[in-house]
Amino acid sequence: MAKRLVDPNVLCMGCMKELNMPKEPCPYCGFYLPAYQQVKNSLPPYEILNGKYLVGKVIGVGGFGITYFGVQVGLNRRVAIKEFFIKEYCNRDTNTLHISIGSEGGRELVERFRRKFLKEAEMIAHLKNSH
């Protein structure tokens, strides 16, 4: 039996659960989009990545990235989305969401850490959780 696709406009961007009243605070987690303070340089809620991941709220920011709560569209599976973003070297254009790096030396450093980030992501992707 195929899963029913959920309209992203009725999902809470805080916990990705389906809401009966999407204009009200979420009864499950309390998230309320009009009160959400977007983290500097983060993607906005409702952004779609690679045509299959819906971005929700930021759940963590570190020196090497931004982590979002999200959902894998089509499978309706809640996920954590980890974006590689070294805050000391990267900047995001708020209109285009394009990321730029200030200097050539910065680009080389960012590329080296990006390779490490991707290697870690590949290892995590191979983990299985039976729970």
PEJO-V721106 format. One record per residue. N is the residue number from 1. PSI is psi in radians with two decimals (999 if undefined). NEAR is the number of other C-alpha atoms within 10 Angstrom. Layout:
# PEJO-V721106
n=N psi=PSI near=NEAR
n=N psi=PSI near=NEAR
This chain:
# PEJO-V721106
n=1 psi=2.25 near=3
n=2 psi=2.54 near=6
n=3 psi=2.56 near=8
n=4 psi=2.27 near=9
n=5 psi=2.39 near=10
n=6 psi=2.39 near=14
n=7 psi=2.08 near=9
n=8 psi=-0.44 near=16
n=9 psi=-0.18 near=12
n=10 psi=0.24 near=15
n=11 psi=2.48 near=20
n=12 psi=2.26 near=28
n=13 psi=-0.02 near=28
n=14 psi=-0.59 near=24
n=15 psi=-0.08 near=18
n=16 psi=0.40 near=24
n=17 psi=2.65 near=19
n=18 psi=2.36 near=17
n=19 psi=2.46 near=16
n=20 psi=-0.57 near=11
n=21 psi=1.44 near=12
n=22 psi=-0.26 near=15
n=23 psi=-0.02 near=13
n=24 psi=2.84 near=14
n=25 psi=2.55 near=17
n=26 psi=2.22 near=22
n=27 psi=-0.24 near=13
n=28 psi=-0.76 near=13
n=29 psi=-0.16 near=13
n=30 psi=-0.03 near=12
n=31 psi=2.41 near=17
n=32 psi=1.87 near=16
n=33 psi=-0.77 near=19
n=34 psi=-0.39 near=9
n=35 psi=-0.05 near=8
n=36 psi=2.23 near=13
n=37 psi=1.84 near=9
n=38 psi=2.32 near=13
n=39 psi=2.42 near=14
n=40 psi=2.35 near=11
n=41 psi=0.13 near=16
n=42 psi=2.86 near=20
n=43 psi=2.57 near=21
n=44 psi=2.66 near=16
n=45 psi=2.62 near=20
n=46 psi=0.01 near=16
n=47 psi=2.45 near=14
n=48 psi=2.24 near=17
n=49 psi=2.30 near=13
n=50 psi=0.45 near=7
n=51 psi=0.11 near=9
n=52 psi=-0.04 near=12
n=53 psi=2.21 near=22
n=54 psi=2.17 near=24
n=55 psi=2.34 near=25
n=56 psi=-2.57 near=27
n=57 psi=2.78 near=25
n=58 psi=2.30 near=24
n=59 psi=-0.12 near=15
n=60 psi=2.58 near=12
n=61 psi=2.27 near=18
n=62 psi=-3.07 near=11
n=63 psi=-0.43 near=10
n=64 psi=0.00 near=18
n=65 psi=3.06 near=16
n=66 psi=2.30 near=21
n=67 psi=2.33 near=20
n=68 psi=2.68 near=25
n=69 psi=2.47 near=21
n=70 psi=-3.07 near=29
n=71 psi=2.45 near=25
n=72 psi=1.89 near=18
n=73 psi=2.49 near=18
n=74 psi=-0.68 near=13
n=75 psi=-0.20 near=14
n=76 psi=0.69 near=18
n=77 psi=2.17 near=11
n=78 psi=2.41 near=16
n=79 psi=2.85 near=16
n=80 psi=2.33 near=16
n=81 psi=2.08 near=20
n=82 psi=2.06 near=19
n=83 psi=2.26 near=15
n=84 psi=2.09 near=18
n=85 psi=1.72 near=23
n=86 psi=1.88 near=20
n=87 psi=-0.44 near=17
n=88 psi=-0.35 near=12
n=89 psi=-0.37 near=17
n=90 psi=2.57 near=18
n=91 psi=2.51 near=18
n=92 psi=2.26 near=17
n=93 psi=2.13 near=10
n=94 psi=-0.35 near=13
n=95 psi=-0.77 near=6
n=96 psi=-0.27 near=7
n=97 psi=0.12 near=14
n=98 psi=2.43 near=9
n=99 psi=2.35 near=13
n=100 psi=2.73 near=12
n=101 psi=2.30 near=17
n=102 psi=-0.72 near=11
n=103 psi=2.85 near=11
n=104 psi=-0.76 near=9
n=105 psi=-0.68 near=11
n=106 psi=-0.69 near=15
n=107 psi=-0.73 near=15
n=108 psi=-0.77 near=12
n=109 psi=-0.80 near=13
n=110 psi=-0.73 near=20
n=111 psi=-0.69 near=12
n=112 psi=-0.79 near=11
n=113 psi=-0.52 near=16
n=114 psi=-0.71 near=16
n=115 psi=-0.73 near=11
n=116 psi=-0.71 near=12
n=117 psi=-0.80 near=16
n=118 psi=-0.66 near=12
n=119 psi=-0.77 near=12
n=120 psi=-0.73 near=11
n=121 psi=-0.69 near=12
n=122 psi=-0.70 near=11
n=123 psi=-0.75 near=9
n=124 psi=-0.66 near=10
n=125 psi=-0.45 near=9
n=126 psi=-0.15 near=8
n=127 psi=2.52 near=8
n=128 psi=2.40 near=7
n=129 psi=2.06 near=5
n=130 psi=0.02 near=4
n=131 psi=999 near=3
